[in-house]
Amino acid sequence: MNRLFGSKSTTPKPTLTSAISNVDTHIESLDVKLAKLNAELQTHQARLSKMRDGPGKSAIKAKALKILQRRKMYESQRDQLQQQSWNMEQADMMTSNLKNVMTTVDAMKTTNKTLKQQYGKINIDKIERMQDEMADLMEVGNEIQESLGRAYDVPEDVDEAELDAELEALGEEAEFEMGGAAGESELPAFMRDEVPTFVDEPPEAGKVKEAAG
């Protein structure tokens, strides 16, 4: 049945890498054959240089010509295979570069989509209004700082004579307060006017002050 209607082949399709490897293997086998033919040609050439003209020399010369023909055929095949390998390597390199480009493009698409989602939630007008409000607030703050740091000048209509009189009055008030404080440090009235009944003689003023101090 499979022969009549055919069946799906399960054989993996060849890739450029495997094809390049196969071609390189053929090139290596041709290089081995060419090396062998070159060795044979050198041998025949050495013999021909020592032989005189005759049937023997002609036979060896005929063999050498056939070997030379085979060598040219192998060299032609090798050149073709090398060109094929080079072309496939170029194609493989282009395929690899294309894959890298596609990967880069996909990554850029994903990044672009993410950026649109993120920046799409941002309202530029709101940000600009907020910046304007911040600038206004900073300006108001600077004006407040300048106002608070302003020095208060003495009014020009204040009379210096009145200021001197007020200063003198403050000095007299301070002297009066200091004099009152000094008076309070003297002997208390109950110790000056009255003497206890159990004291025979009134105490001397100096000693009372010492006791009080």
Accessible surface in RSA format (square Angstrom, percent):
REM  Atomic radii and reference values for relative SASA: ProtOr
REM  Chains: A
REM  Algorithm: Lee & Richards
REM  Probe-radius: 1.40
REM  Slices: 20
REM RES _ NUM      All-atoms   Total-Side   Main-Chain    Non-polar    All polar
REM                ABS   REL    ABS   REL    ABS   REL    ABS   REL    ABS   REL
RES MET A   1   160.84  83.3 125.71  83.2  35.13  83.6 100.81  85.7  60.03  79.5
RES ASN A   2   104.10  71.8  96.59  93.3   7.51  18.1  18.73  45.1  85.37  82.5
RES ARG A   3   240.50 101.0 204.09 104.0  36.41  86.7  81.80 111.8 158.69  96.2
RES LEU A   4   146.35  81.5 112.70  80.6  33.65  84.6 116.08  81.5  30.28  81.5
RES PHE A   5   159.42  79.8 124.60  77.2  34.83  90.6 130.47  79.1  28.95  82.9
RES GLY A   6    45.21  55.8   0.00   N/A  45.21  55.8  30.12  82.7  15.09  33.8
RES SER A   7    83.68  70.7  46.93  62.6  36.75  84.7  31.88  67.9  51.80  72.6
RES LYS A   8   193.49  94.4 166.74 102.3  26.75  63.7 117.04 105.3  76.45  81.4
RES SER A   9    84.04  71.0  56.04  74.8  28.00  64.5  51.31 109.3  32.73  45.9
RES THR A  10   134.40  95.6 102.88 104.3  31.52  75.1  78.27 105.1  56.13  84.9
RES THR A  11   101.34  72.1  85.03  86.2  16.31  38.9  58.06  78.0  43.27  65.4
RES PRO A  12   115.51  84.2  95.05  86.6  20.46  74.4 106.26  87.7   9.26  57.5
RES LYS A  13   182.35  89.0 165.49 101.5  16.86  40.1 109.72  98.8  72.63  77.4
RES PRO A  14   119.33  87.0  90.68  82.7  28.65 104.1  98.65  81.5  20.67 128.5
RES THR A  15    82.84  58.9  74.66  75.7   8.18  19.5  73.44  98.6   9.40  14.2
RES LEU A  16    61.12  34.0  55.09  39.4   6.03  15.1  55.47  39.0   5.65  15.2
RES THR A  17    93.28  66.3  90.40  91.6   2.88   6.9  69.79  93.7  23.49  35.5
RES SER A  18    45.92  38.8  39.63  52.9   6.29  14.5  43.67  93.0   2.25   3.2
RES ALA A  19    28.27  26.0  24.72  38.2   3.54   8.1  28.17  39.7   0.10   0.3
RES ILE A  20    19.97  11.4  19.97  14.9   0.00   0.0  19.97  14.4   0.00   0.0
RES SER A  21    62.04  52.4  56.20  75.0   5.84  13.4  26.44  56.3  35.60  49.9
RES ASN A  22    89.71  61.9  88.04  85.1   1.67   4.0  17.70  42.6  72.01  69.6
RES VAL A  23    16.57  10.9  16.57  15.0   0.00   0.0  16.57  14.4   0.00   0.0
RES ASP A  24    51.74  36.2  50.71  50.5   1.03   2.4  21.07  49.6  30.67  30.6
RES THR A  25    80.69  57.4  79.21  80.3   1.49   3.5  58.81  79.0  21.88  33.1
RES HIS A  26    99.70  54.5  99.45  69.1   0.25   0.6  58.37  60.2  41.33  48.1
RES ILE A  27    16.98   9.7  16.98  12.7   0.00   0.0  16.98  12.2   0.00   0.0
RES GLU A  28   112.25  64.4 110.04  83.2   2.22   5.3  40.13  77.6  72.13  58.9
RES SER A  29    50.60  42.8  42.33  56.5   8.27  19.1  40.33  85.9  10.27  14.4
RES LEU A  30    11.81   6.6  11.81   8.4   0.00   0.0  11.81   8.3   0.00   0.0
RES ASP A  31    55.56  38.9  49.67  49.4   5.89  13.9  25.80  60.7  29.77  29.7
RES VAL A  32   106.78  70.3 102.11  92.4   4.67  11.3 105.57  91.7   1.21   3.3
RES LYS A  33    97.41  47.5  95.20  58.4   2.22   5.3  51.96  46.8  45.45  48.4
RES LEU A  34     7.56   4.2   7.56   5.4   0.00   0.0   7.56   5.3   0.00   0.0
RES ALA A  35    61.33  56.4  50.26  77.6  11.07  25.2  55.40  78.0   5.93  15.7
RES LYS A  36   137.81  67.2 130.69  80.2   7.11  16.9  79.75  71.8  58.06  61.8
RES LEU A  37     5.47   3.0   5.47   3.9   0.00   0.0   5.47   3.8   0.00   0.0
RES ASN A  38    52.71  36.4  51.74  50.0   0.97   2.3  17.79  42.8  34.92  33.8
RES ALA A  39    55.07  50.6  49.81  76.9   5.26  12.0  52.77  74.3   2.31   6.1
RES GLU A  40    58.96  33.9  55.81  42.2   3.16   7.5  28.95  56.0  30.01  24.5
RES LEU A  41    25.92  14.4  23.68  16.9   2.24   5.6  23.93  16.8   1.99   5.4
RES GLN A  42   129.77  72.6 121.12  88.5   8.66  20.6  41.38  88.1  88.39  67.0
RES THR A  43    77.64  55.2  71.72  72.7   5.92  14.1  51.74  69.5  25.91  39.2
RES HIS A  44    26.02  14.2  26.02  18.1   0.00   0.0  18.75  19.3   7.27   8.5
RES GLN A  45   117.72  65.8 116.87  85.4   0.85   2.0  43.18  91.9  74.55  56.5
RES ALA A  46    50.49  46.4  43.25  66.7   7.23  16.5  50.17  70.7   0.31   0.8
RES ARG A  47   120.03  50.4 117.26  59.8   2.78   6.6  36.38  49.7  83.65  50.7
RES LEU A  48    21.93  12.2  19.28  13.8   2.65   6.7  19.46  13.7   2.47   6.6
RES SER A  49    88.49  74.8  45.25  60.4  43.24  99.6  48.19 102.6  40.30  56.5
RES LYS A  50   175.89  85.8 139.00  85.3  36.89  87.8  91.15  82.0  84.73  90.3
RES MET A  51    63.73  33.0  49.66  32.9  14.07  33.5  52.27  44.4  11.46  15.2
RES ARG A  52   217.54  91.3 202.38 103.2  15.15  36.1  78.74 107.6 138.79  84.1
RES ASP A  53   128.30  89.9  98.77  98.3  29.52  69.8  38.57  90.8  89.73  89.5
RES GLY A  54    28.24  34.8   0.00   N/A  28.24  34.8  24.39  66.9   3.85   8.6
RES PRO A  55   123.67  90.1 110.96 101.1  12.72  46.2 118.61  97.9   5.07  31.5
RES GLY A  56    39.74  49.0   0.00   N/A  39.74  49.0  32.48  89.1   7.26  16.3
RES LYS A  57    52.13  25.4  51.28  31.5   0.84   2.0  21.61  19.4  30.52  32.5
RES SER A  58    69.67  58.9  61.24  81.7   8.44  19.4  34.58  73.6  35.10  49.2
RES ALA A  59    53.94  49.6  44.09  68.0   9.85  22.4  52.68  74.2   1.25   3.3
RES ILE A  60    13.13   7.5  13.13   9.8   0.00   0.0  13.13   9.5   0.00   0.0
RES LYS A  61   117.11  57.1 117.11  71.9   0.00   0.0  59.24  53.3  57.86  61.6
RES ALA A  62    46.49  42.7  42.97  66.3   3.52   8.0  45.18  63.6   1.31   3.5
RES LYS A  63   120.86  59.0 119.08  73.1   1.78   4.2  64.63  58.2  56.23  59.9
RES ALA A  64    14.48  13.3  13.55  20.9   0.93   2.1  13.86  19.5   0.62   1.6
RES LEU A  65    92.85  51.7  92.24  66.0   0.61   1.5  92.29  64.8   0.56   1.5
RES LYS A  66   139.29  68.0 138.42  84.9   0.88   2.1  81.19  73.1  58.11  61.9
RES ILE A  67    14.59   8.3  14.59  10.9   0.00   0.0  14.59  10.5   0.00   0.0
RES LEU A  68    56.58  31.5  56.58  40.5   0.00   0.0  56.58  39.7   0.00   0.0
RES GLN A  69   124.37  69.5 117.21  85.7   7.17  17.1  38.79  82.6  85.59  64.9
RES ARG A  70   114.65  48.1 113.28  57.7   1.37   3.3  37.69  51.5  76.96  46.6
RES ARG A  71    63.62  26.7  63.62  32.4   0.00   0.0   0.94   1.3  62.67  38.0
RES LYS A  72   124.46  60.7 118.43  72.7   6.03  14.4  70.90  63.8  53.56  57.1
RES MET A  73    94.15  48.8  86.92  57.5   7.23  17.2  57.26  48.7  36.89  48.9
RES TYR A  74    26.23  12.2  26.23  14.9   0.00   0.0   7.88   5.9  18.35  22.6
RES GLU A  75    56.20  32.3  56.20  42.5   0.00   0.0  10.84  21.0  45.36  37.0
RES SER A  76    54.18  45.8  47.94  64.0   6.24  14.4  29.45  62.7  24.74  34.7
RES GLN A  77    74.30  41.5  73.34  53.6   0.95   2.3  24.69  52.5  49.61  37.6
RES ARG A  78    65.53  27.5  65.53  33.4   0.00   0.0   1.56   2.1  63.97  38.8
RES ASP A  79    79.09  55.4  72.32  72.0   6.77  16.0  28.15  66.2  50.94  50.8
RES GLN A  80   109.40  61.2 104.23  76.2   5.17  12.3  33.20  70.7  76.21  57.8
RES LEU A  81    34.06  19.0  34.06  24.4   0.00   0.0  34.06  23.9   0.00   0.0
RES GLN A  82    82.07  45.9  75.83  55.4   6.24  14.8  24.90  53.0  57.17  43.4
RES GLN A  83    99.21  55.5  96.37  70.4   2.84   6.8  40.51  86.2  58.71  44.5
RES GLN A  84    89.42  50.0  87.28  63.8   2.14   5.1  29.81  63.4  59.61  45.2
RES SER A  85     7.19   6.1   7.19   9.6   0.00   0.0   3.78   8.1   3.40   4.8
RES TRP A  86   138.71  55.7 136.95  66.3   1.76   4.1 114.03  60.8  24.68  40.0
RES ASN A  87    77.27  53.3  70.83  68.4   6.44  15.5  26.01  62.6  51.27  49.6
RES MET A  88    34.55  17.9  33.43  22.1   1.12   2.7  20.27  17.2  14.28  18.9
RES GLU A  89    68.60  39.4  65.91  49.9   2.68   6.4  18.89  36.5  49.70  40.6
RES GLN A  90    68.53  38.3  68.18  49.8   0.36   0.9  16.30  34.7  52.23  39.6
RES ALA A  91    40.06  36.8  35.76  55.2   4.30   9.8  38.61  54.4   1.45   3.8
RES ASP A  92    52.33  36.7  52.26  52.0   0.07   0.2   0.35   0.8  51.97  51.8
RES MET A  93   110.69  57.3 105.26  69.7   5.43  12.9  77.22  65.7  33.47  44.3
RES MET A  94   134.87  69.8 129.53  85.7   5.34  12.7 102.51  87.2  32.36  42.9
RES THR A  95    55.52  39.5  52.59  53.3   2.94   7.0  37.70  50.6  17.83  26.9
RES SER A  96    53.25  45.0  49.94  66.6   3.31   7.6  23.85  50.8  29.39  41.2
RES ASN A  97    77.96  53.8  76.73  74.2   1.22   2.9  22.68  54.6  55.27  53.4
RES LEU A  98   109.87  61.2 106.77  76.4   3.10   7.8 109.40  76.8   0.47   1.3
RES LYS A  99   135.54  66.1 131.81  80.9   3.73   8.9  79.87  71.9  55.67  59.3
RES ASN A 100    87.59  60.4  85.63  82.7   1.96   4.7  23.85  57.4  63.74  61.6
RES VAL A 101    81.56  53.7  79.37  71.9   2.19   5.3  81.54  70.9   0.01   0.0
RES MET A 102    99.43  51.5  99.43  65.8   0.00   0.0  79.54  67.6  19.89  26.3
RES THR A 103    90.99  64.7  86.99  88.2   4.00   9.5  64.73  86.9  26.26  39.7
RES THR A 104    73.69  52.4  70.46  71.4   3.23   7.7  49.24  66.1  24.46  37.0
RES VAL A 105    51.97  34.2  51.64  46.8   0.33   0.8  51.94  45.1   0.03   0.1
RES ASP A 106    75.19  52.7  73.17  72.8   2.02   4.8  27.80  65.4  47.39  47.3
RES ALA A 107    55.08  50.6  46.55  71.8   8.52  19.4  54.00  76.0   1.08   2.9
RES MET A 108   125.82  65.2 119.71  79.2   6.10  14.5 104.97  89.2  20.85  27.6
RES LYS A 109   135.88  66.3 127.34  78.1   8.54  20.3  80.25  72.2  55.63  59.3
RES THR A 110    89.04  63.3  84.70  85.9   4.33  10.3  62.98  84.6  26.06  39.4
RES THR A 111    75.18  53.5  71.37  72.4   3.81   9.1  50.30  67.6  24.89  37.6
RES ASN A 112    73.76  50.9  71.51  69.1   2.26   5.4  14.75  35.5  59.01  57.0
RES LYS A 113   134.05  65.4 130.92  80.3   3.13   7.5  76.43  68.8  57.62  61.4
RES THR A 114    63.51  45.2  63.23  64.1   0.28   0.7  44.78  60.2  18.73  28.3
RES LEU A 115    83.88  46.7  83.48  59.7   0.40   1.0  83.67  58.8   0.21   0.6
RES LYS A 116   141.64  69.1 129.08  79.2  12.56  29.9  84.96  76.5  56.68  60.4
RES GLN A 117    98.28  55.0  87.82  64.2  10.46  24.9  37.07  78.9  61.21  46.4
RES GLN A 118    99.29  55.5  95.92  70.1   3.38   8.0  27.58  58.7  71.72  54.4
RES TYR A 119   141.38  66.0 132.07  75.1   9.31  24.2  86.12  64.7  55.26  68.1
RES GLY A 120    64.40  79.4   0.00   N/A  64.40  79.4  33.40  91.6  31.00  69.4
RES LYS A 121   166.79  81.4 129.74  79.6  37.05  88.2  90.73  81.7  76.05  81.0
RES ILE A 122    77.48  44.1  61.29  45.7  16.19  39.0  64.10  46.2  13.38  36.3
RES ASN A 123    66.78  46.1  56.29  54.4  10.49  25.3  20.59  49.5  46.20  44.7
RES ILE A 124   106.33  60.5 103.52  77.1   2.81   6.8 103.52  74.5   2.81   7.6
RES ASP A 125    85.36  59.8  83.64  83.2   1.72   4.1  13.99  32.9  71.37  71.2
RES LYS A 126   126.05  61.5 121.02  74.3   5.03  12.0  65.56  59.0  60.49  64.4
RES ILE A 127    72.08  41.0  71.18  53.0   0.90   2.2  72.08  51.9   0.00   0.0
RES GLU A 128    98.87  56.8  96.53  73.0   2.34   5.6  35.30  68.3  63.57  51.9
RES ARG A 129   128.93  54.1 127.54  65.0   1.39   3.3  63.59  86.9  65.34  39.6
RES MET A 130   104.57  54.2 102.71  68.0   1.86   4.4  62.71  53.3  41.85  55.5
RES GLN A 131   109.28  61.1 104.18  76.1   5.11  12.2  26.46  56.3  82.82  62.8
RES ASP A 132    88.84  62.2  86.77  86.4   2.06   4.9  25.50  60.0  63.34  63.2
RES GLU A 133   107.62  61.8 105.90  80.1   1.72   4.1  36.43  70.5  71.20  58.1
RES MET A 134   100.05  51.8 100.01  66.2   0.05   0.1  75.64  64.3  24.42  32.4
RES ALA A 135    60.93  56.0  48.71  75.2  12.22  27.8  55.99  78.9   4.94  13.1
RES ASP A 136    83.22  58.3  82.04  81.7   1.18   2.8  24.95  58.7  58.28  58.1
RES LEU A 137   117.32  65.3 109.58  78.4   7.74  19.5 109.90  77.2   7.42  20.0
RES MET A 138   122.04  63.2 118.54  78.5   3.50   8.3  90.42  76.9  31.62  41.9
RES GLU A 139   101.56  58.3  98.76  74.7   2.80   6.7  32.75  63.3  68.81  56.2
RES VAL A 140    76.00  50.0  76.00  68.8   0.00   0.0  76.00  66.0   0.00   0.0
RES GLY A 141    29.00  35.8   0.00   N/A  29.00  35.8  28.50  78.2   0.50   1.1
RES ASN A 142    82.65  57.0  81.27  78.5   1.38   3.3  18.47  44.4  64.18  62.0
RES GLU A 143    98.03  56.3  92.73  70.2   5.29  12.6  36.14  69.9  61.89  50.5
RES ILE A 144    90.39  51.4  88.03  65.6   2.36   5.7  90.35  65.1   0.04   0.1
RES GLN A 145   124.61  69.7 117.01  85.5   7.60  18.1  38.31  81.5  86.30  65.5
RES GLU A 146   129.83  74.5 112.90  85.4  16.92  40.3  50.25  97.2  79.58  65.0
RES SER A 147    59.30  50.1  48.13  64.2  11.17  25.7  27.60  58.8  31.71  44.4
RES LEU A 148   137.23  76.4 108.84  77.9  28.40  71.4 111.93  78.6  25.30  68.1
RES GLY A 149    65.77  81.1   0.00   N/A  65.77  81.1  35.89  98.5  29.88  66.9
RES ARG A 150   163.02  68.4 149.11  76.0  13.91  33.1  59.54  81.4 103.48  62.7
RES ALA A 151    83.38  76.7  59.47  91.8  23.91  54.4  68.51  96.5  14.87  39.4
RES TYR A 152   202.84  94.7 171.99  97.9  30.85  80.3 130.00  97.7  72.84  89.8
RES ASP A 153   130.40  91.3 102.10 101.6  28.30  66.9  35.89  84.5  94.51  94.3
RES VAL A 154   111.96  73.7  94.85  85.9  17.11  41.2  97.06  84.3  14.90  40.4
RES PRO A 155    84.37  61.5  69.34  63.2  15.03  54.6  80.36  66.3   4.02  25.0
RES GLU A 156   180.78 103.8 142.95 108.1  37.83  90.1  64.44 124.6 116.35  95.0
RES ASP A 157   131.71  92.3  93.95  93.5  37.76  89.3  53.82 126.7  77.89  77.7
RES VAL A 158    57.79  38.0  38.27  34.6  19.53  47.1  43.15  37.5  14.65  39.7
RES ASP A 159    72.26  50.6  64.98  64.7   7.28  17.2  22.34  52.6  49.92  49.8
RES GLU A 160   134.07  77.0 132.07  99.9   2.00   4.8  45.33  87.7  88.74  72.5
RES ALA A 161    64.45  59.3  53.32  82.3  11.14  25.3  58.46  82.3   6.00  15.9
RES GLU A 162   116.09  66.7 109.25  82.7   6.84  16.3  40.32  78.0  75.77  61.9
RES LEU A 163    86.36  48.1  81.65  58.4   4.71  11.8  81.97  57.6   4.39  11.8
RES ASP A 164    94.32  66.1  89.10  88.7   5.22  12.3  29.63  69.7  64.69  64.5
RES ALA A 165    60.92  56.0  51.15  78.9   9.78  22.2  56.05  78.9   4.88  12.9
RES GLU A 166   106.81  61.3 100.84  76.3   5.98  14.2  36.79  71.2  70.02  57.2
RES LEU A 167   125.08  69.7 120.95  86.5   4.13  10.4 122.09  85.7   2.99   8.1
RES GLU A 168   114.90  66.0 104.79  79.3  10.11  24.1  41.27  79.8  73.63  60.1
RES ALA A 169    55.07  50.6  48.61  75.0   6.46  14.7  51.10  72.0   3.97  10.5
RES LEU A 170   101.95  56.8  96.40  69.0   5.55  13.9  96.79  68.0   5.15  13.9
RES GLY A 171    34.60  42.7   0.00   N/A  34.60  42.7  33.19  91.1   1.41   3.2
RES GLU A 172   104.60  60.1  98.67  74.6   5.93  14.1  38.11  73.7  66.49  54.3
RES GLU A 173    96.72  55.5  90.17  68.2   6.56  15.6  35.66  69.0  61.07  49.9
RES ALA A 174    48.61  44.7  44.66  68.9   3.95   9.0  47.84  67.4   0.77   2.0
RES GLU A 175   125.03  71.8 116.32  88.0   8.71  20.7  41.48  80.2  83.54  68.2
RES PHE A 176   162.64  81.4 153.42  95.0   9.22  24.0 161.40  97.9   1.24   3.6
RES GLU A 177   109.15  62.7  96.15  72.7  13.00  31.0  40.33  78.0  68.83  56.2
RES MET A 178   138.79  71.9 128.47  85.0  10.32  24.6 107.25  91.2  31.53  41.8
RES GLY A 179    43.69  53.9   0.00   N/A  43.69  53.9  34.97  96.0   8.73  19.5
RES GLY A 180    39.51  48.7   0.00   N/A  39.51  48.7  35.67  97.9   3.84   8.6
RES ALA A 181    63.17  58.1  49.72  76.7  13.45  30.6  52.24  73.6  10.93  28.9
RES ALA A 182    61.96  57.0  50.20  77.5  11.76  26.8  58.07  81.8   3.89  10.3
RES GLY A 183    38.71  47.7   0.00   N/A  38.71  47.7  27.22  74.7  11.49  25.7
RES GLU A 184   151.74  87.1 118.05  89.3  33.70  80.2  50.73  98.1 101.01  82.5
RES SER A 185    95.30  80.5  55.47  74.0  39.83  91.8  50.44 107.4  44.86  62.9
RES GLU A 186   116.66  67.0 101.32  76.7  15.33  36.5  33.20  64.2  83.45  68.1
RES LEU A 187    19.87  11.1  14.95  10.7   4.92  12.4  16.22  11.4   3.64   9.8
RES PRO A 188    50.91  37.1  41.38  37.7   9.53  34.6  50.91  42.0   0.00   0.0
RES ALA A 189    56.17  51.6  49.25  76.0   6.92  15.7  49.44  69.6   6.73  17.8
RES PHE A 190   143.78  71.9 132.07  81.8  11.71  30.5 138.17  83.8   5.61  16.1
RES MET A 191    66.48  34.4  52.92  35.0  13.57  32.3  45.43  38.6  21.06  27.9
RES ARG A 192   134.08  56.3 102.60  52.3  31.48  75.0  46.50  63.5  87.58  53.1
RES ASP A 193   114.89  80.5  80.86  80.5  34.03  80.5  29.21  68.7  85.68  85.5
RES GLU A 194   128.73  73.9 120.60  91.2   8.13  19.4  41.19  79.7  87.55  71.5
RES VAL A 195    64.66  42.5  39.68  35.9  24.98  60.2  40.47  35.2  24.19  65.6
RES PRO A 196    67.31  49.1  52.39  47.8  14.92  54.2  64.58  53.3   2.73  17.0
RES THR A 197   144.69 102.9 109.20 110.7  35.49  84.6  90.40 121.4  54.28  82.1
RES PHE A 198   167.85  84.0 137.88  85.4  29.97  78.0 147.50  89.4  20.34  58.2
RES VAL A 199    54.55  35.9  40.43  36.6  14.12  34.0  43.62  37.9  10.93  29.6
RES ASP A 200   145.05 101.6 108.09 107.6  36.96  87.4  36.32  85.5 108.73 108.4
RES GLU A 201   132.46  76.0 126.12  95.4   6.34  15.1  40.10  77.6  92.36  75.4
RES PRO A 202    96.50  70.3  83.70  76.3  12.80  46.5  83.70  69.1  12.80  79.5
RES PRO A 203    72.58  52.9  46.50  42.4  26.07  94.8  56.78  46.9  15.80  98.2
RES GLU A 204   110.41  63.4 103.08  78.0   7.33  17.4  43.37  83.9  67.04  54.7
RES ALA A 205    66.98  61.6  56.34  86.9  10.64  24.2  59.35  83.6   7.63  20.2
RES GLY A 206    43.78  54.0   0.00   N/A  43.78  54.0  36.60 100.4   7.17  16.1
RES LYS A 207   133.27  65.0 128.51  78.8   4.76  11.3  77.64  69.9  55.63  59.3
RES VAL A 208     9.33   6.1   6.93   6.3   2.40   5.8   9.29   8.1   0.03   0.1
RES LYS A 209   123.71  60.4 114.51  70.3   9.20  21.9  60.71  54.6  63.00  67.1
RES GLU A 210   141.12  81.0 117.82  89.1  23.31  55.5  49.37  95.5  91.76  74.9
RES ALA A 211    87.36  80.3  48.40  74.7  38.96  88.6  61.09  86.0  26.27  69.6
RES ALA A 212    63.23  58.1  22.37  34.5  40.86  92.9  34.05  48.0  29.18  77.3
RES GLY A 213    97.20 119.9   0.00   N/A  97.20 119.9  51.61 141.6  45.59 102.1
END  Absolute sums over single chains surface
CHAIN  1 A    19119.7      16595.6       2524.1      11109.8       8010.0
END  Absolute sums over all chains
TOTAL         19119.7      16595.6       2524.1      11109.8       8010.0
